[in-house]
Amino acid sequence: MISVYKSAIVTGASRGIGAAVTRAMCSAGVAVTAVSRGSKALDDLVAETGCTALALDLGNTDEVLDRLATVDADILVNNGGVMTQSAPFAQLERDEIHQSVDVNLKGTLAATRAVLPGMIQRQRGHLFFVTSMFGPYAAPNASVYAATKAGVRAFVNCLRLELAGSRVRATEIAPGRVETEFFSAAFGNDKDAMAATLFGKHRALTPQDVSDALMGALQMPEHADVNRIEITSTDQALGGMIYAEKPE
Ligand SMILES: NC(=O)c1ccc[n+]([C@@H]2O[C@H](COP(=O)([O-])OP(=O)(O)OC[C@H]3O[C@@H](n4cnc5c(N)ncnc54)[C@H](OP(=O)(O)O)[C@@H]3O)[C@@H](O)[C@H]2O)c1
């Protein structure tokens, strides 16, 4: 099935889940445009995989609309995202509220708006939305992040109704905890503290696990549309903040 899809845009490609997805797609012969803010990590990914880098701030939605509309993509992976500090809403800074909404929600809408008309015209496309357990399930100290991810879920739910008959598929992937640098802002950029707290005692998903789930949905035959995947570590209860200790 993947041979139908020849080109992809992956946002948040410089590391973590997006880098794993970029590697998997490039290995499968898909021409990937890898989007994140410019960095050495993004350059290294180009050298490693042969993808094309596109340096773009997802929070700059006008630029996202203009620049992604020039890329004919069969696949769009809306993955780039940010987290606020882990704190009650009343203590969040104005800038981090804006940034989360701009990048996670408005950036996703802009990227989708840029590529979707071409997919509809070609009658070929697969949209992916990496959301989160924070969104459908409540958790303290992540209210703005959860609101952005719940907003994306609501958006995709409506979009699917509009896309019926278009042959454009839409898959939301809601992971539990994944071992990446994503929560470093929540730990004041102390990556060691983050790793010890989040990944020291409990097994988490790897970026590869999420990429494997995504590639599985992509490789389904064209008549089958995997609408939503909720995936956690086996040690994390679905939706909850309940984690089993790592096995001996
Ligand atoms: N890790 C988890 O436990 C977890 C769980 C559920 C869902 N998720 C979701 O998974 C997605 C990927 O996260 P990850 O865990 O792989 O985190 P990560 O390793 O921190 O990667 C985040 C990616 O987003 C990019 N990004 C951040 N701000 C951006 C901006 N303004 N413009 C363009 N790109 C930007 C980063 O690139 P640059 O900084 O280089 O620009 C990076 O490539 C996110 O949407 C997150 O909400 C993660």
The ligand as a Gaussian input file, in Angstrom:
#p B3LYP/6-31G(d) Opt

LIG

0 1
 N        7.041000      12.186000      24.566000
 C        5.837000      11.870000      24.998000
 O        5.682000      11.272000      26.092000
 C        4.626000      12.174000      24.164000
 C        3.407000      11.587000      24.548000
 C        2.267000      11.858000      23.795000
 C        2.343000      12.675000      22.704000
 N        3.532000      13.248000      22.342000
 C        3.531000      14.114000      21.166000
 O        4.471000      13.650000      20.244000
 C        4.902000      14.727000      19.414000
 C        6.409000      14.653000      19.240000
 O        7.015000      14.775000      20.514000
 P        8.364000      14.012000      20.947000
 O        8.044000      13.241000      22.159000
 O        9.005000      13.345000      19.798000
 O        9.191000      15.292000      21.454000
 P       10.602000      15.941000      21.058000
 O       11.640000      14.893000      20.971000
 O       10.763000      17.075000      21.991000
 O       10.333000      16.496000      19.571000
 C        9.524000      17.609000      19.343000
 C        9.712000      18.036000      17.893000
 O        8.855000      19.182000      17.642000
 C        9.650000      20.202000      17.018000
 N        9.175000      21.536000      17.353000
 C        8.962000      22.066000      18.569000
 N        8.576000      23.353000      18.461000
 C        8.535000      23.628000      17.138000
 C        8.204000      24.788000      16.388000
 N        7.827000      25.931000      16.991000
 N        8.283000      24.723000      15.048000
 C        8.692000      23.592000      14.420000
 N        8.999000      22.452000      15.083000
 C        8.933000      22.472000      16.432000
 C       11.052000      19.968000      17.571000
 O       12.003000      20.522000      16.683000
 P       12.938000      21.780000      16.986000
 O       12.922000      22.035000      18.463000
 O       14.266000      21.351000      16.457000
 O       12.307000      22.890000      16.202000
 C       11.126000      18.455000      17.580000
 O       11.488000      17.976000      16.314000
 C        4.399000      16.023000      20.082000
 O        3.291000      16.528000      19.366000
 C        3.929000      15.545000      21.458000
 O        2.834000      16.302000      21.919000
 C        4.680000      13.013000      23.035000

